[in-house]
Amino acid sequence: MSEKKFIFATTPCPKRGPRAERGQVRQKILEAAHDIFVRSHYQDATLRKIARHAGVDPALINYYFGSKQRLFREAMSLPEDPAEIIHHLLTSHTQDLGRELSKLALGSWEQAATAGTLSALFSALVTDEETQRIFRNYFASDIVPAVADFTGPDAALIAQLVGAYGAGLILLRYVVRMQPLASMKRSELVNILEPILHALVASTAGTTLRRRG
């Protein structure tokens, strides 16, 4: 993998003052924002509440981040670029694509689910138009091309279908925690999901993919 890429990355606001102090204040705000976002609905996570939790003046949030949306995108950024991971899977694991996609959908989000990031992200995607726009743009500019290298002209449809399947799984297992899905072992789920995802990609792409076994 190359350097980490943040889905919701933004251009930093210009800053003045001692660099070390700036970094400390900014980090305090990010940590407080992450804590508040994962414990509150997006609309309830006010800048004033975040500033109070961070022990800073609310004006500093606007100074460092410019808006609540920018703060959210930085505080909740994912540690790895899904587009890069997907491209790697499609070029390296053709025979076991269903299994590898299943492991990606479950494994990559496990830590985020534990930290509460998923609940906050789903909340923002449902309620905040700017977050929706940024996610759509990212999906179109990064995810679809990664899939297109492997599947051809139906890349957007394939990516959206697999994404919809994965999002539903993640929502029910990690956010809603619906049983028995939430308590199933990851290995059991991977075995169930493998042929489903494999067939979905293969049939939509018009491509014959070989599965294990």
HELIX and SHEET records of a PDB file:
HELIX    1   1 ARG A   19  ARG A   39  1                                  21    
HELIX    2   2 TYR A   42  ASP A   44  5                                   3    
HELIX    3   3 LEU A   47  ALA A   54  1                                   8    
HELIX    4   4 PRO A   58  PHE A   65  1                                   8    
HELIX    5   5 LYS A   68  ALA A   75  1                                   8    
HELIX    6   6 PRO A   82  SER A   92  1                                  11    
HELIX    7   7 LEU A   97  ALA A  115  1                                  19    
HELIX    8   8 THR A  117  THR A  127  1                                  11    
HELIX    9   9 GLU A  129  TYR A  138  1                                  10    
HELIX   10  10 PHE A  139  ILE A  143  3                                   5    
HELIX   11  11 VAL A  144  THR A  151  1                                   8    
HELIX   12  12 ALA A  155  ILE A  170  1                                  16    
HELIX   13  13 LEU A  171  VAL A  175  3                                   5    
HELIX   14  14 LEU A  181  SER A  183  5                                   3    
HELIX   15  15 ARG A  186  ALA A  205  1                                  20    
END                                                                             
